[in-house]
């Protein structure tokens, strides 16, 4: 957990500031959280998503400065929690499912993501397969709701995440000609994308606060 690793192009040694651009650009998550926070008033799930968004920035900062196993967990856990909570919120509030069904769909994310990685892990190594599975999931929800502003918002989020994932995957390839790599764009675009996804949720809830849901149980 305390052994250091070099995982990104920008890092050349194990000093604290060996990834200054990757570290500093995590401010994008915090700035996005500060922007959307006032817009989540009265929406508890929106508030929790926003707190997780800021926590993602802190965790990623720790990962890109300490570069240890524990810092990697600090980076990944808030991201996973954000994904799970958004899946729950989207299933319950966008699709009108009961909380029980939404919870089941949320749990089903794990076999879905593992299966996706089993199928595409050869071309999408590491965490890239997980993030690609999220792109596909957002596309599914967006296409299902494509006739609504919420669906179109989700499709925009999927498009931004796709571009962001491209920058993440290109980091090692651009390293010889661009020493700081491209991972920092993953931070900037993801800060924008996750903030946008929270806004999509908030706008949906403001537009249809009394939308009927399927009964629990």
C-alpha positions as protocol buffer text, in pm:
chain_id: "A"
residue {
  index: 1
  type: UNK
  ca { x: 0 y: 0 z: 0 }
}
residue {
  index: 2
  type: UNK
  ca { x: 296 y: 232 z: 55 }
}
residue {
  index: 3
  type: UNK
  ca { x: 509 y: 125 z: -240 }
}
residue {
  index: 4
  type: UNK
  ca { x: 530 y: 400 z: -501 }
}
residue {
  index: 5
  type: UNK
  ca { x: 468 y: 342 z: -871 }
}
residue {
  index: 6
  type: UNK
  ca { x: 504 y: 542 z: -1190 }
}
residue {
  index: 7
  type: UNK
  ca { x: 175 y: 519 z: -1379 }
}
residue {
  index: 8
  type: UNK
  ca { x: 171 y: 833 z: -1595 }
}
residue {
  index: 9
  type: UNK
  ca { x: 390 y: 1000 z: -1851 }
}
residue {
  index: 10
  type: UNK
  ca { x: 451 y: 1315 z: -1648 }
}
residue {
  index: 11
  type: UNK
  ca { x: 600 y: 1133 z: -1348 }
}
residue {
  index: 12
  type: UNK
  ca { x: 975 y: 1071 z: -1382 }
}
residue {
  index: 13
  type: UNK
  ca { x: 1064 y: 1004 z: -1017 }
}
residue {
  index: 14
  type: UNK
  ca { x: 900 y: 958 z: -679 }
}
residue {
  index: 15
  type: UNK
  ca { x: 920 y: 1315 z: -553 }
}
residue {
  index: 16
  type: UNK
  ca { x: 596 y: 1476 z: -434 }
}
residue {
  index: 17
  type: UNK
  ca { x: 568 y: 1725 z: -721 }
}
residue {
  index: 18
  type: UNK
  ca { x: 684 y: 1496 z: -1001 }
}
residue {
  index: 19
  type: UNK
  ca { x: 336 y: 1534 z: -1161 }
}
residue {
  index: 20
  type: UNK
  ca { x: 263 y: 1906 z: -1116 }
}
residue {
  index: 21
  type: UNK
  ca { x: 20 y: 1941 z: -1407 }
}
residue {
  index: 22
  type: UNK
  ca { x: -165 y: 1620 z: -1326 }
}
residue {
  index: 23
  type: UNK
  ca { x: -184 y: 1725 z: -962 }
}
residue {
  index: 24
  type: UNK
  ca { x: -295 y: 2085 z: -1009 }
}
residue {
  index: 25
  type: UNK
  ca { x: -558 y: 2013 z: -1275 }
}
residue {
  index: 26
  type: UNK
  ca { x: -757 y: 1821 z: -1015 }
}
residue {
  index: 27
  type: UNK
  ca { x: -879 y: 2165 z: -916 }
}
residue {
  index: 28
  type: UNK
  ca { x: -1124 y: 2119 z: -1206 }
}
residue {
  index: 29
  type: UNK
  ca { x: -1327 y: 1878 z: -991 }
}
residue {
  index: 30
  type: UNK
  ca { x: -1337 y: 2112 z: -693 }
}
residue {
  index: 31
  type: UNK
  ca { x: -1425 y: 2414 z: -908 }
}
residue {
  index: 32
  type: UNK
  ca { x: -1703 y: 2219 z: -1077 }
}
residue {
  index: 33
  type: UNK
  ca { x: -1836 y: 2114 z: -736 }
}
residue {
  index: 34
  type: UNK
  ca { x: -1835 y: 2475 z: -616 }
}
residue {
  index: 35
  type: UNK
  ca { x: -2025 y: 2579 z: -929 }
}
residue {
  index: 36
  type: UNK
  ca { x: -2300 y: 2318 z: -903 }
}
residue {
  index: 37
  type: UNK
  ca { x: -2340 y: 2322 z: -524 }
}
residue {
  index: 38
  type: UNK
  ca { x: -2591 y: 2613 z: -512 }
}
residue {
  index: 39
  type: UNK
  ca { x: -2795 y: 2444 z: -785 }
}
residue {
  index: 40
  type: UNK
  ca { x: -2845 y: 2131 z: -573 }
}
residue {
  index: 41
  type: UNK
  ca { x: -3038 y: 2310 z: -297 }
}
residue {
  index: 42
  type: UNK
  ca { x: -3325 y: 2092 z: -183 }
}
residue {
  index: 43
  type: UNK
  ca { x: -3194 y: 1785 z: -367 }
}
residue {
  index: 44
  type: UNK
  ca { x: -3017 y: 1553 z: -120 }
}
residue {
  index: 45
  type: UNK
  ca { x: -2879 y: 1318 z: -386 }
}
residue {
  index: 46
  type: UNK
  ca { x: -2755 y: 1617 z: -583 }
}
residue {
  index: 47
  type: UNK
  ca { x: -2574 y: 1741 z: -276 }
}
residue {
  index: 48
  type: UNK
  ca { x: -2411 y: 1404 z: -209 }
}
residue {
  index: 49
  type: UNK
  ca { x: -2303 y: 1379 z: -575 }
}
residue {
  index: 50
  type: UNK
  ca { x: -2146 y: 1723 z: -548 }
}
residue {
  index: 51
  type: UNK
  ca { x: -1956 y: 1630 z: -232 }
}
residue {
  index: 52
  type: UNK
  ca { x: -1831 y: 1318 z: -408 }
}
residue {
  index: 53
  type: UNK
  ca { x: -1725 y: 1533 z: -705 }
}
residue {
  index: 54
  type: UNK
  ca { x: -1506 y: 1747 z: -479 }
}
residue {
  index: 55
  type: UNK
  ca { x: -1375 y: 1434 z: -307 }
}
residue {
  index: 56
  type: UNK
  ca { x: -1273 y: 1293 z: -645 }
}
residue {
  index: 57
  type: UNK
  ca { x: -1050 y: 1596 z: -692 }
}
residue {
  index: 58
  type: UNK
  ca { x: -889 y: 1551 z: -351 }
}
residue {
  index: 59
  type: UNK
  ca { x: -837 y: 1177 z: -401 }
}
residue {
  index: 60
  type: UNK
  ca { x: -688 y: 1222 z: -746 }
}
residue {
  index: 61
  type: UNK
  ca { x: -457 y: 1493 z: -612 }
}
residue {
  index: 62
  type: UNK
  ca { x: -329 y: 1249 z: -350 }
}
residue {
  index: 63
  type: UNK
  ca { x: -276 y: 984 z: -617 }
}
residue {
  index: 64
  type: UNK
  ca { x: -78 y: 1215 z: -843 }
}
residue {
  index: 65
  type: UNK
  ca { x: 142 y: 1341 z: -560 }
}
residue {
  index: 66
  type: UNK
  ca { x: 198 y: 1032 z: -342 }
}
residue {
  index: 67
  type: UNK
  ca { x: 167 y: 766 z: -618 }
}
residue {
  index: 68
  type: UNK
  ca { x: 111 y: 484 z: -367 }
}
residue {
  index: 69
  type: UNK
  ca { x: -143 y: 206 z: -334 }
}
residue {
  index: 70
  type: UNK
  ca { x: -341 y: 382 z: -61 }
}
residue {
  index: 71
  type: UNK
  ca { x: -350 y: 700 z: -271 }
}
residue {
  index: 72
  type: UNK
  ca { x: -477 y: 494 z: -564 }
}
residue {
  index: 73
  type: UNK
  ca { x: -767 y: 378 z: -346 }
}
residue {
  index: 74
  type: UNK
  ca { x: -833 y: 738 z: -243 }
}
residue {
  index: 75
  type: UNK
  ca { x: -852 y: 815 z: -614 }
}
residue {
  index: 76
  type: UNK
  ca { x: -1077 y: 526 z: -720 }
}
residue {
  index: 77
  type: UNK
  ca { x: -1326 y: 493 z: -433 }
}
residue {
  index: 78
  type: UNK
  ca { x: -1496 y: 835 z: -472 }
}
residue {
  index: 79
  type: UNK
  ca { x: -1524 y: 774 z: -847 }
}
residue {
  index: 80
  type: UNK
  ca { x: -1687 y: 436 z: -788 }
}
residue {
  index: 81
  type: UNK
  ca { x: -1925 y: 583 z: -531 }
}
residue {
  index: 82
  type: UNK
  ca { x: -2022 y: 862 z: -771 }
}
residue {
  index: 83
  type: UNK
  ca { x: -2095 y: 608 z: -1048 }
}
residue {
  index: 84
  type: UNK
  ca { x: -2305 y: 389 z: -819 }
}
residue {
  index: 85
  type: UNK
  ca { x: -2504 y: 677 z: -676 }
}
residue {
  index: 86
  type: UNK
  ca { x: -2569 y: 822 z: -1020 }
}
residue {
  index: 87
  type: UNK
  ca { x: -2686 y: 485 z: -1152 }
}
residue {
  index: 88
  type: UNK
  ca { x: -2928 y: 466 z: -859 }
}
residue {
  index: 89
  type: UNK
  ca { x: -3050 y: 822 z: -912 }
}
residue {
  index: 90
  type: UNK
  ca { x: -3085 y: 782 z: -1288 }
}
residue {
  index: 91
  type: UNK
  ca { x: -3277 y: 455 z: -1257 }
}
residue {
  index: 92
  type: UNK
  ca { x: -3510 y: 582 z: -986 }
}
residue {
  index: 93
  type: UNK
  ca { x: -3561 y: 942 z: -1094 }
}
residue {
  index: 94
  type: UNK
  ca { x: -3509 y: 935 z: -1472 }
}
residue {
  index: 95
  type: UNK
  ca { x: -3679 y: 603 z: -1542 }
}
residue {
  index: 96
  type: UNK
  ca { x: -3933 y: 618 z: -1258 }
}
residue {
  index: 97
  type: UNK
  ca { x: -3830 y: 284 z: -1104 }
}
residue {
  index: 98
  type: UNK
  ca { x: -3885 y: 201 z: -740 }
}
residue {
  index: 99
  type: UNK
  ca { x: -3599 y: 239 z: -493 }
}
residue {
  index: 100
  type: UNK
  ca { x: -3578 y: -141 z: -468 }
}
residue {
  index: 101
  type: UNK
  ca { x: -3538 y: -184 z: -843 }
}
residue {
  index: 102
  type: UNK
  ca { x: -3295 y: 108 z: -861 }
}
residue {
  index: 103
  type: UNK
  ca { x: -3089 y: -54 z: -586 }
}
residue {
  index: 104
  type: UNK
  ca { x: -3085 y: -382 z: -777 }
}
residue {
  index: 105
  type: UNK
  ca { x: -2971 y: -210 z: -1095 }
}
residue {
  index: 106
  type: UNK
  ca { x: -2699 y: -34 z: -897 }
}
residue {
  index: 107
  type: UNK
  ca { x: -2568 y: -363 z: -757 }
}
residue {
  index: 108
  type: UNK
  ca { x: -2585 y: -511 z: -1108 }
}
residue {
  index: 109
  type: UNK
  ca { x: -2329 y: -253 z: -1217 }
}
residue {
  index: 110
  type: UNK
  ca { x: -2055 y: -475 z: -1071 }
}
residue {
  index: 111
  type: UNK
  ca { x: -2115 y: -785 z: -1287 }
}
residue {
  index: 112
  type: UNK
  ca { x: -2185 y: -556 z: -1583 }
}
residue {
  index: 113
  type: UNK
  ca { x: -1851 y: -375 z: -1544 }
}
residue {
  index: 114
  type: UNK
  ca { x: -1656 y: -697 z: -1482 }
}
residue {
  index: 115
  type: UNK
  ca { x: -1818 y: -859 z: -1784 }
}
residue {
  index: 116
  type: UNK
  ca { x: -1737 y: -555 z: -1995 }
}
residue {
  index: 117
  type: UNK
  ca { x: -1375 y: -574 z: -1884 }
}
residue {
  index: 118
  type: UNK
  ca { x: -1362 y: -946 z: -1963 }
}
residue {
  index: 119
  type: UNK
  ca { x: -1479 y: -874 z: -2316 }
}
residue {
  index: 120
  type: UNK
  ca { x: -1280 y: -561 z: -2391 }
}
residue {
  index: 121
  type: UNK
  ca { x: -990 y: -566 z: -2143 }
}
residue {
  index: 122
  type: UNK
  ca { x: -751 y: -668 z: -2418 }
}
residue {
  index: 123
  type: UNK
  ca { x: -796 y: -338 z: -2601 }
}
residue {
  index: 124
  type: UNK
  ca { x: -888 y: -129 z: -2298 }
}
residue {
  index: 125
  type: UNK
  ca { x: -632 y: -218 z: -2030 }
}
residue {
  index: 126
  type: UNK
  ca { x: -659 y: -126 z: -1664 }
}
residue {
  index: 127
  type: UNK
  ca { x: -931 y: 111 z: -1552 }
}
residue {
  index: 128
  type: UNK
  ca { x: -1002 y: 219 z: -1910 }
}
residue {
  index: 129
  type: UNK
  ca { x: -1246 y: -71 z: -1954 }
}
residue {
  index: 130
  type: UNK
  ca { x: -1437 y: 40 z: -1643 }
}
residue {
  index: 131
  type: UNK
  ca { x: -1468 y: 394 z: -1772 }
}
residue {
  index: 132
  type: UNK
  ca { x: -1567 y: 272 z: -2119 }
}
residue {
  index: 133
  type: UNK
  ca { x: -1842 y: 64 z: -1958 }
}
residue {
  index: 134
  type: UNK
  ca { x: -1970 y: 384 z: -1797 }
}
residue {
  index: 135
  type: UNK
  ca { x: -1975 y: 558 z: -2135 }
}
residue {
  index: 136
  type: UNK
  ca { x: -2188 y: 275 z: -2275 }
}
residue {
  index: 137
  type: UNK
  ca { x: -2420 y: 283 z: -1973 }
}
residue {
  index: 138
  type: UNK
  ca { x: -2477 y: 659 z: -2007 }
}
residue {
  index: 139
  type: UNK
  ca { x: -2545 y: 608 z: -2377 }
}
residue {
  index: 140
  type: UNK
  ca { x: -2806 y: 344 z: -2297 }
}
residue {
  index: 141
  type: UNK
  ca { x: -2989 y: 575 z: -2057 }
}
residue {
  index: 142
  type: UNK
  ca { x: -2949 y: 869 z: -2293 }
}
residue {
  index: 143
  type: UNK
  ca { x: -3087 y: 680 z: -2592 }
}
residue {
  index: 144
  type: UNK
  ca { x: -3376 y: 544 z: -2384 }
}
residue {
  index: 145
  type: UNK
  ca { x: -3465 y: 903 z: -2287 }
}
residue {
  index: 146
  type: UNK
  ca { x: -3354 y: 1064 z: -2615 }
}
residue {
  index: 147
  type: UNK
  ca { x: -3683 y: 1248 z: -2669 }
}
residue {
  index: 148
  type: UNK
  ca { x: -3635 y: 1443 z: -2346 }
}
residue {
  index: 149
  type: UNK
  ca { x: -3394 y: 1716 z: -2239 }
}
residue {
  index: 150
  type: UNK
  ca { x: -3261 y: 1472 z: -1978 }
}
residue {
  index: 151
  type: UNK
  ca { x: -3178 y: 1214 z: -2245 }
}
residue {
  index: 152
  type: UNK
  ca { x: -3004 y: 1471 z: -2461 }
}
residue {
  index: 153
  type: UNK
  ca { x: -2809 y: 1588 z: -2158 }
}
residue {
  index: 154
  type: UNK
  ca { x: -2695 y: 1234 z: -2090 }
}
residue {
  index: 155
  type: UNK
  ca { x: -2582 y: 1191 z: -2450 }
}
residue {
  index: 156
  type: UNK
  ca { x: -2374 y: 1507 z: -2420 }
}
residue {
  index: 157
  type: UNK
  ca { x: -2220 y: 1367 z: -2101 }
}
residue {
  index: 158
  type: UNK
  ca { x: -2136 y: 1041 z: -2279 }
}
residue {
  index: 159
  type: UNK
  ca { x: -1972 y: 1232 z: -2564 }
}
residue {
  index: 160
  type: UNK
  ca { x: -1755 y: 1440 z: -2329 }
}
residue {
  index: 161
  type: UNK
  ca { x: -1655 y: 1130 z: -2132 }
}
residue {
  index: 162
  type: UNK
  ca { x: -1559 y: 954 z: -2457 }
}
residue {
  index: 163
  type: UNK
  ca { x: -1325 y: 1238 z: -2554 }
}
residue {
  index: 164
  type: UNK
  ca { x: -1189 y: 1249 z: -2199 }
}
residue {
  index: 165
  type: UNK
  ca { x: -1121 y: 875 z: -2206 }
}
residue {
  index: 166
  type: UNK
  ca { x: -935 y: 921 z: -2534 }
}
residue {
  index: 167
  type: UNK
  ca { x: -697 y: 1165 z: -2364 }
}
residue {
  index: 168
  type: UNK
  ca { x: -650 y: 921 z: -2075 }
}
residue {
  index: 169
  type: UNK
  ca { x: -562 y: 637 z: -2311 }
}
residue {
  index: 170
  type: UNK
  ca { x: -328 y: 854 z: -2520 }
}
residue {
  index: 171
  type: UNK
  ca { x: -105 y: 949 z: -2225 }
}
residue {
  index: 172
  type: UNK
  ca { x: 168 y: 693 z: -2286 }
}
residue {
  index: 173
  type: UNK
  ca { x: 161 y: 732 z: -2664 }
}
residue {
  index: 174
  type: UNK
  ca { x: 219 y: 1109 z: -2663 }
}
residue {
  index: 175
  type: UNK
  ca { x: 489 y: 1092 z: -2396 }
}
residue {
  index: 176
  type: UNK
  ca { x: 792 y: 1088 z: -2632 }
}
residue {
  index: 177
  type: UNK
  ca { x: 685 y: 1411 z: -2803 }
}
residue {
  index: 178
  type: UNK
  ca { x: 489 y: 1574 z: -2519 }
}
residue {
  index: 179
  type: UNK
  ca { x: 657 y: 1495 z: -2184 }
}
residue {
  index: 180
  type: UNK
  ca { x: 372 y: 1609 z: -1959 }
}
residue {
  index: 181
  type: UNK
  ca { x: 142 y: 1363 z: -2136 }
}
residue {
  index: 182
  type: UNK
  ca { x: -230 y: 1401 z: -2191 }
}
residue {
  index: 183
  type: UNK
  ca { x: -372 y: 1271 z: -1862 }
}
residue {
  index: 184
  type: UNK
  ca { x: -431 y: 1622 z: -1732 }
}
residue {
  index: 185
  type: UNK
  ca { x: -704 y: 1664 z: -1995 }
}
residue {
  index: 186
  type: UNK
  ca { x: -882 y: 1368 z: -1837 }
}
residue {
  index: 187
  type: UNK
  ca { x: -906 y: 1574 z: -1519 }
}
residue {
  index: 188
  type: UNK
  ca { x: -1025 y: 1892 z: -1685 }
}
residue {
  index: 189
  type: UNK
  ca { x: -1285 y: 1727 z: -1908 }
}
residue {
  index: 190
  type: UNK
  ca { x: -1405 y: 1495 z: -1632 }
}
residue {
  index: 191
  type: UNK
  ca { x: -1453 y: 1786 z: -1395 }
}
residue {
  index: 192
  type: UNK
  ca { x: -1671 y: 1948 z: -1660 }
}
residue {
  index: 193
  type: UNK
  ca { x: -1850 y: 1624 z: -1745 }
}
residue {
  index: 194
  type: UNK
  ca { x: -1931 y: 1522 z: -1387 }
}
residue {
  index: 195
  type: UNK
  ca { x: -2051 y: 1873 z: -1306 }
}
residue {
  index: 196
  type: UNK
  ca { x: -2269 y: 1857 z: -1618 }
}
residue {
  index: 197
  type: UNK
  ca { x: -2412 y: 1521 z: -1513 }
}
residue {
  index: 198
  type: UNK
  ca { x: -2513 y: 1669 z: -1177 }
}
residue {
  index: 199
  type: UNK
  ca { x: -2678 y: 1961 z: -1357 }
}
residue {
  index: 200
  type: UNK
  ca { x: -2869 y: 1717 z: -1579 }
}
residue {
  index: 201
  type: UNK
  ca { x: -2998 y: 1546 z: -1266 }
}
residue {
  index: 202
  type: UNK
  ca { x: -3091 y: 1874 z: -1097 }
}
residue {
  index: 203
  type: UNK
  ca { x: -3271 y: 2009 z: -1405 }
}
residue {
  index: 204
  type: UNK
  ca { x: -3466 y: 1687 z: -1437 }
}
residue {
  index: 205
  type: UNK
  ca { x: -3575 y: 1702 z: -1076 }
}
residue {
  index: 206
  type: UNK
  ca { x: -3670 y: 2071 z: -1098 }
}
residue {
  index: 207
  type: UNK
  ca { x: -3872 y: 2010 z: -1414 }
}
residue {
  index: 208
  type: UNK
  ca { x: -4062 y: 1711 z: -1279 }
}
residue {
  index: 209
  type: UNK
  ca { x: -4042 y: 1714 z: -897 }
}
residue {
  index: 210
  type: UNK
  ca { x: -4372 y: 1529 z: -865 }
}
residue {
  index: 211
  type: UNK
  ca { x: -4314 y: 1268 z: -1136 }
}
residue {
  index: 212
  type: UNK
  ca { x: -4480 y: 939 z: -1030 }
}
residue {
  index: 213
  type: UNK
  ca { x: -4264 y: 640 z: -943 }
}
residue {
  index: 214
  type: UNK
  ca { x: -4331 y: 271 z: -944 }
}
residue {
  index: 215
  type: UNK
  ca { x: -4437 y: 145 z: -598 }
}
residue {
  index: 216
  type: UNK
  ca { x: -4170 y: -7 z: -375 }
}
residue {
  index: 217
  type: UNK
  ca { x: -4160 y: -379 z: -322 }
}
